[in-house]
Amino acid sequence: MKKVIIIAAAIVIAGAMLPVSVSKFKSYDRTVEVKGLCEREVKADKVIWPLTFKIANNDLTAALANIDKANAAIVKFLKDGGIDESEINIATPRINDKYTSSEYGNNDRQFRYLCTSVVTVCTGNVDAVLALLPRQSELMKDGITLFENEWDDNKIRFNFEGLNEIKPMMIEEATKNAREAAIKFAQDSESSLGKIKTATQGNFSIEARDANTPQIKRVRVVTSVTYYLNR
């Protein structure tokens, strides 16, 4: 009989505690998911600038000599504009022979050889490149005509490589914005904000602010945070 009384008491105590447990479970089951956005405009810190030109001639030796002369003129132009020689690379010229090449339209070409040369600048001195871009016509005095945007890999590219320096601050700001949204939601639903249940950080995106200023980048990140709501 004594054992029965003890068991019954235990059942009563457990039954009394059950509503509290269920209530707590339901409270923790109430959540709100919010997103926080952070955007910043930054200046590109690296530029890759291919300068491409062509030389046509019936004499291959003469064509290659003209290539060397033009390359030297471009390198001087760049160095005089503040680009270090170590940041300049001259690629091996690409030679198309009208008699052997299957290039479209080669049968109508006046000269047998068409040589393409690319001088590439890779530098962190973005300001120097921006100052040189409007001056490219100066190379025409040396008989050099540059071909821009001929291929996708021949376009000038402005990059931002300092993401790791601003990443922590941007994540912090995005998370703060998410929390402010969650607090507002909790207030509107007559709840109080609890602890974080889950949090995920979206990928950082870096793109040009607009088509006319590719050297200005917009960095963007979105964080998703799920909070518990307390009654």
C-alpha positions in Angstrom: 0.0 0.0 0.0 2.9 2.3 0.8 4.5 1.7 -2.6 1.2 2.4 -4.3 0.9 5.8 -2.5 4.5 6.7 -3.6 3.8 5.8 -7.2 0.6 7.7 -7.2 2.3 10.8 -5.7 5.0 10.5 -8.4 2.3 10.5 -11.1 0.6 13.5 -9.6 3.9 15.4 -9.5 4.7 14.5 -13.1 1.3 15.5 -14.2 1.6 18.8 -12.5 5.0 19.4 -14.2 3.8 18.3 -17.7 1.8 21.5 -18.6 4.9 23.6 -17.7 7.0 21.4 -19.9 4.6 21.5 -22.8 4.2 25.3 -22.4 7.9 25.8 -22.5 8.3 23.5 -25.5 5.6 25.5 -27.4 7.2 28.7 -26.4 10.6 27.6 -27.8 8.8 26.3 -30.9 7.7 29.9 -31.8 10.4 31.4 -34.1 10.9 34.2 -36.5 13.3 34.2 -39.4 14.7 37.5 -40.5 17.3 38.7 -43.0 19.9 41.4 -42.6 21.5 43.3 -45.5 24.8 45.1 -45.6 26.1 46.9 -48.7 29.2 49.0 -49.2 30.8 50.8 -52.1 34.5 50.4 -52.4 37.2 51.3 -54.9 38.9 48.6 -56.9 42.3 47.8 -55.7 43.6 45.8 -58.7 43.2 46.3 -62.5 44.1 44.0 -65.4 44.5 45.9 -68.6 45.3 44.2 -71.9 46.5 46.5 -74.7 46.0 44.6 -78.0 47.2 45.7 -81.4 47.7 44.0 -84.8 50.4 44.2 -87.5 49.8 43.1 -91.1 52.6 42.5 -93.5 53.6 40.1 -96.4 57.0 39.8 -94.8 57.0 37.9 -91.5 60.4 39.1 -90.4 59.3 42.7 -91.0 56.0 42.1 -89.2 57.8 40.7 -86.1 60.2 43.7 -86.1 57.2 46.1 -86.1 55.6 44.1 -83.3 58.8 44.6 -81.2 58.9 48.3 -82.0 55.3 48.7 -81.0 55.7 46.7 -77.8 58.6 49.0 -76.8 56.5 52.1 -77.5 53.6 50.8 -75.3 55.9 49.8 -72.5 57.4 53.3 -72.5 53.9 54.9 -72.6 53.0 52.8 -69.5 56.2 53.4 -67.6 56.0 57.1 -68.2 52.5 57.0 -66.8 53.5 55.5 -63.5 53.3 51.8 -64.2 56.2 49.7 -62.9 58.0 47.5 -65.4 57.4 44.4 -63.2 53.6 45.0 -63.7 53.9 44.8 -67.5 53.8 41.5 -69.4 54.3 41.1 -73.1 52.7 37.9 -74.6 54.1 35.9 -77.4 52.5 37.3 -80.6 49.8 35.3 -82.3 50.5 34.9 -86.0 47.9 34.0 -88.7 49.1 33.1 -92.1 46.6 33.8 -94.8 47.8 30.8 -96.8 47.3 28.3 -94.0 44.9 29.8 -91.6 41.2 28.9 -91.6 40.2 32.3 -90.0 37.0 33.6 -91.4 37.5 36.0 -94.3 41.2 35.3 -94.7 40.9 34.9 -98.4 40.2 38.6 -98.8 43.1 39.8 -96.7 45.5 42.1 -98.5 48.5 40.9 -96.5 49.6 37.4 -95.9 50.6 37.7 -92.2 48.4 39.1 -89.5 50.2 39.3 -86.1 48.4 40.1 -82.9 50.3 41.2 -79.8 49.0 41.8 -76.3 50.7 43.9 -73.6 49.0 43.3 -70.3 49.2 45.5 -67.2 48.4 43.9 -63.8 48.7 46.5 -61.1 47.3 47.8 -57.8 47.9 51.3 -59.1 44.4 51.8 -60.3 44.7 55.6 -60.4 47.6 55.4 -62.8 45.6 53.2 -65.2 42.6 55.5 -64.9 44.8 58.4 -65.9 46.3 56.5 -68.9 43.0 55.3 -70.3 42.0 58.7 -71.9 45.6 59.0 -73.3 45.6 55.9 -75.4 45.3 57.9 -78.6 48.9 59.1 -78.0 50.0 55.7 -79.2 48.6 56.4 -82.6 51.5 58.8 -83.2 53.6 55.7 -83.3 51.2 54.0 -85.7 49.7 51.8 -82.9 45.9 51.3 -83.0 44.6 49.4 -80.0 41.7 47.0 -80.3 39.4 47.0 -77.3 36.8 44.4 -76.3 37.7 42.1 -79.1 37.5 39.0 -76.9 36.0 38.6 -73.4 39.5 38.0 -72.0 40.7 41.1 -73.7 38.6 43.5 -71.7 40.0 45.7 -68.9 39.0 44.3 -65.5 38.8 46.1 -62.2 38.8 43.8 -59.2 38.5 44.3 -55.4 40.6 41.9 -53.4 40.3 43.5 -50.0 37.2 41.6 -49.0 38.8 39.9 -46.0 39.5 43.2 -44.4 35.9 44.4 -44.5 34.1 41.0 -44.2 33.9 40.9 -40.3 32.4 44.4 -40.1 29.9 43.8 -42.8 28.7 40.5 -41.2 28.4 42.3 -37.9 26.3 45.1 -39.5 24.1 42.6 -41.4 23.5 40.6 -38.3 22.6 43.8 -36.4 20.1 44.8 -39.0 18.6 41.3 -38.8 18.2 41.6 -35.1 16.5 45.0 -35.3 14.0 43.5 -37.7 13.4 40.6 -35.4 12.9 43.0 -32.4 10.3 44.9 -34.4 8.5 41.8 -35.3 8.5 40.5 -31.7 7.1 43.8 -30.5 4.3 43.8 -33.1 3.4 40.2 -32.1 3.4 41.1 -28.4 6.3 38.8 -27.8 9.9 39.2 -26.6 12.9 38.1 -28.6 14.7 35.0 -27.4 18.0 33.4 -28.3 19.3 32.6 -31.8 18.1 29.3 -33.1 20.1 29.2 -36.4 22.1 31.7 -38.4 23.5 31.5 -41.9 25.7 33.8 -43.8 25.0 34.3 -47.5 27.7 34.6 -50.1 29.4 37.9 -50.6 28.8 39.4 -54.0 31.1 42.0 -55.7 30.0 43.8 -58.8 30.4 47.1 -60.6 28.3 49.9 -59.2 27.3 50.8 -62.8 28.5 50.3 -66.3 30.2 53.7 -66.5 32.4 53.3 -63.4 33.7 49.7 -63.2 36.4 50.8 -60.8 33.7 51.4 -58.1 32.5 48.1 -56.7 29.4 47.3 -54.7 30.0 44.7 -52.0 26.8 43.0 -50.7 26.0 40.3 -48.1 22.8 39.0 -46.6 22.6 37.0 -43.4 19.6 34.9 -42.3 18.9 34.5 -38.6 16.2 32.6 -36.9 15.2 33.7 -33.3 13.1 32.1 -30.7 10.1 34.1 -29.6 9.1 34.3 -25.9 5.6 35.0 -24.8 
